Amino acid sequence: MKRSNRLVILTEYFLENPRKHIQLPFFVNLCDTTKSSVSEDLDIIDHVLKNQQLGYLERTTGAGGGVKYIPEVSSDRNKEFIDKLRHELEDPSRILPGGYLYMSDILGDPKLVREIGRVFASRFSKLNIDVVVTVATKGIPLAYSVASFLNVPVVIVRRDPKVTEGSSVSINYVSGSSKKIQTMVLPKRSLKEGSNVCIIDDFMKAGGTINGMISLLEEFDAKVQAIGVLAEADDDEEERVVTDYTSLIKISNVDLLHKTIDVQNGNISLV
């Protein structure tokens, strides 16, 4: 197989299988070539990925040695995208009653959702994550996008049990904004005990829903390694019940009367 063909095949494989450790003999058989040729191909692909700020190839040596693609986007690229996202959300016509923003069009745009997932995955790429967890809201597309880059499954927490999912674990929690007692459930078969979890949500005000998910995951002895939030509300009147999280944007100074809004960068590190 010509090198040009091998480079296309190998690159496509890495992009479709991020964070998956593969030994070199697999690629030797896949491309019908030699180990030395594959090694040279990997050098080229690694250089291009770094140059295009799409991540890098992590290689290990020894008997179990191999290679895996780490989708780690540069800070400059993340900053450029978040600035674009802020501009999209600063439109006063997006203001909804209660100080919320209309974001359904963004969460329905595959390109934007994919890029949001890439930003979060880049931030969490070095963490040991087995599954992405979200609640059954508009954050589901974000969860699947993040999971695709981390190459892990998605688990969805629901408000009510489904008879098609078997027995479930249920908890009551206090909503951070409404202060009401609410319920969330998770099927027993959906999450392995002791899993390392990344929680993804689209919007956080006081953090009650995320705090509820954390309590529910404790029933599975799961360990929350990361929490990613697309947008957080900067509200001094609300006591934040979740503090260890990563947000892309922060919404503050929403004036319903004069239709003005201030959208800032979230707490994600862009250095």
C-alpha positions in Angstrom: 0.0 0.0 0.0 1.3 3.4 -0.9 2.2 5.8 1.9 -0.4 8.3 0.9 -3.1 5.6 1.2 -1.7 4.5 4.6 -1.7 8.0 6.0 -5.4 8.4 5.1 -6.3 5.1 6.6 -4.3 5.5 9.8 -5.5 9.1 10.4 -9.1 8.1 9.9 -8.7 5.3 12.3 -7.2 7.5 15.0 -9.9 10.2 14.6 -12.6 7.5 14.9 -11.0 5.8 17.9 -9.6 8.4 20.2 -7.8 7.3 23.4 -7.8 3.7 22.3 -4.5 2.0 22.8 -3.5 0.0 19.7 -0.4 -2.1 19.2 1.7 -1.7 16.1 1.1 -5.2 14.6 -2.6 -4.2 14.1 -1.6 -1.4 11.8 1.0 -3.6 10.1 -1.8 -6.0 9.1 -4.3 -3.3 8.4 -2.0 -1.6 5.9 -0.1 -4.7 4.7 3.3 -3.1 5.4 6.2 -3.3 7.8 6.6 -2.0 11.3 9.3 0.5 10.3 7.0 2.0 7.7 4.1 2.3 10.2 6.5 4.0 12.6 7.4 6.5 10.0 3.8 7.1 9.1 3.0 7.7 12.8 5.7 10.4 13.0 4.1 12.2 10.0 0.6 11.9 11.5 1.7 13.1 14.9 3.4 16.1 13.4 0.3 17.1 11.4 -2.0 16.7 14.4 0.2 18.9 16.5 0.6 21.4 13.7 -3.2 21.6 13.2 -3.8 21.8 16.9 -5.9 18.6 17.0 -4.0 16.7 19.6 -1.1 14.2 19.4 -0.2 10.5 19.3 0.9 9.0 22.6 3.3 6.1 22.1 4.6 3.5 24.5 7.4 1.0 24.1 8.0 -2.5 25.4 6.1 -5.8 25.0 2.7 -4.1 25.4 3.7 -1.0 23.6 1.5 0.8 21.1 -0.1 4.1 20.2 -3.2 6.1 20.9 -4.6 9.4 19.7 -5.2 12.1 22.4 -7.7 14.7 21.2 -6.1 17.7 22.9 -6.9 21.1 21.2 -4.7 24.1 21.8 -5.7 26.9 24.2 -5.7 29.4 21.3 -8.2 27.3 19.3 -10.4 26.9 22.4 -10.3 30.6 23.1 -11.2 31.5 19.6 -14.2 29.1 19.7 -15.5 30.3 23.1 -15.2 33.9 21.9 -17.4 33.0 18.9 -19.9 31.2 21.2 -20.1 34.3 23.5 -20.9 36.5 20.5 -23.7 34.1 19.5 -25.2 34.3 22.9 -25.0 38.0 23.4 -28.0 38.6 21.2 -30.7 40.2 23.5 -33.5 38.4 21.7 -32.3 35.2 23.4 -33.3 36.4 26.9 -36.1 34.3 28.4 -38.2 34.9 31.6 -36.2 34.1 34.7 -32.9 35.2 33.2 -32.3 32.1 31.1 -31.1 32.1 27.5 -32.5 30.5 24.5 -29.8 28.0 23.4 -31.8 25.3 21.6 -30.5 26.4 18.2 -26.9 26.0 19.4 -27.6 22.6 21.0 -29.2 21.6 17.7 -26.3 22.6 15.6 -24.1 19.5 15.0 -21.0 21.5 14.2 -21.2 23.7 17.3 -22.1 20.8 19.5 -19.1 18.8 18.2 -16.8 21.7 18.8 -18.1 22.1 22.4 -17.5 18.4 23.0 -14.0 18.8 21.6 -13.2 21.6 24.0 -14.4 19.6 27.1 -12.7 16.5 25.9 -9.5 18.4 25.5 -9.8 19.7 29.0 -10.5 16.2 30.4 -8.3 14.1 28.1 -5.7 13.2 30.7 -8.3 12.1 33.3 -9.3 8.5 33.8 -12.9 8.5 32.6 -15.1 5.5 32.0 -18.4 7.1 31.2 -20.1 10.4 30.6 -23.3 11.0 32.6 -25.9 13.6 32.0 -29.6 14.2 33.0 -32.4 13.9 30.5 -32.5 17.5 29.3 -31.0 19.5 26.5 -27.5 18.5 27.6 -27.8 15.1 26.0 -26.2 16.2 22.7 -23.3 17.7 24.6 -22.8 14.5 26.5 -22.7 12.4 23.4 -20.2 14.8 21.7 -17.9 14.7 24.7 -18.2 11.0 24.9 -17.3 10.6 21.2 -14.0 12.3 21.8 -13.2 10.5 25.0 -14.3 7.2 23.4 -16.6 6.2 26.3 -20.3 5.4 26.6 -23.1 7.8 27.8 -25.4 7.2 30.7 -28.6 9.3 31.0 -30.2 10.0 34.4 -33.9 10.4 34.2 -36.7 12.0 36.3 -38.9 8.9 36.1 -38.1 5.2 35.8 -38.7 3.4 32.5 -40.2 -0.1 32.6 -37.9 -1.1 29.7 -34.8 -0.4 31.7 -35.4 -2.8 34.6 -34.9 -2.0 38.3 -33.5 1.4 39.1 -31.9 3.3 41.9 -33.9 6.4 42.9 -33.0 9.4 45.1 -34.7 12.6 46.2 -32.7 15.9 45.9 -33.3 19.6 46.5 -33.3 21.7 43.4 -30.8 24.5 43.7 -33.0 27.2 42.2 -36.6 26.3 43.1 -35.7 24.6 46.4 -38.2 21.9 45.7 -37.8 18.2 46.4 -37.3 16.4 43.1 -36.5 12.8 42.0 -34.0 11.3 39.7 -33.4 7.6 38.8 -30.7 5.5 37.2 -31.1 1.9 36.0 -28.9 -0.6 37.9 -27.6 -2.0 34.7 -26.6 1.3 33.1 -23.5 2.0 35.3 -20.8 -0.4 36.6 -20.0 0.0 40.3 -16.9 2.1 40.9 -16.9 3.8 37.5 -15.0 7.0 36.9 -17.5 9.5 35.7 -17.6 12.8 33.8 -20.8 14.8 34.3 -21.9 17.1 31.5 -24.8 19.6 31.6 -26.0 22.4 29.4 -26.8 25.0 32.1 -26.2 25.5 35.8 -27.7 28.1 38.1 -27.3 27.0 41.7 -26.1 23.5 40.8 -28.9 21.5 42.4 -29.3 19.1 39.5 -25.6 18.3 39.3 -25.5 17.9 43.1 -28.4 15.5 42.8 -26.5 13.5 40.1 -23.4 13.3 42.4 -25.6 11.9 45.2 -27.1 9.4 42.9 -23.7 8.3 41.6 -22.6 7.7 45.1 -25.1 4.9 45.3 -23.0 3.2 42.6 -19.7 4.0 44.3 -18.9 6.0 41.2 -16.1 8.6 41.3 -16.8 11.9 39.7 -13.6 12.9 37.9 -14.9 16.0 36.1 -17.9 18.2 35.7 -18.4 20.2 32.5 -21.1 22.9 32.1 -21.7 24.8 28.8 -23.2 27.9 30.6 -23.4 29.0 34.2 -25.4 31.8 35.7 -23.5 34.4 37.7 -26.2 35.1 40.3 -25.1 36.5 43.7 -28.6 35.7 45.1 -28.2 32.0 44.6 -25.9 29.9 46.8 -23.9 27.7 44.5 -24.0 24.1 45.8 -21.4 22.8 43.3 -17.9 24.4 43.2 -15.6 22.0 41.4 -16.6 22.3 37.8 -15.5 23.6 34.4 -17.7 26.1 32.5 -17.3 27.5 29.0 -19.3 30.7 29.4 -20.8 32.7 32.3 -24.1 34.6 32.0 -24.5 37.7 34.2 -26.2 41.1 34.4 -29.4 39.9 32.6 -31.7 43.0 32.4 -35.2 41.8 31.4 -36.5 45.3 31.3 -33.9 46.8 29.0 -33.1 43.6 27.2 -29.4 43.6 27.9 -27.1 40.7 28.8 -23.5 40.2 29.7 -21.8 37.0 28.5 -18.3 36.3 29.7 -15.8 33.5 29.6 -16.4 30.7 32.0 -13.8 29.4 34.5 -12.2 27.1 31.9 -8.4 27.7 31.8 -7.3 29.0 28.4 -3.7 29.5 29.3 
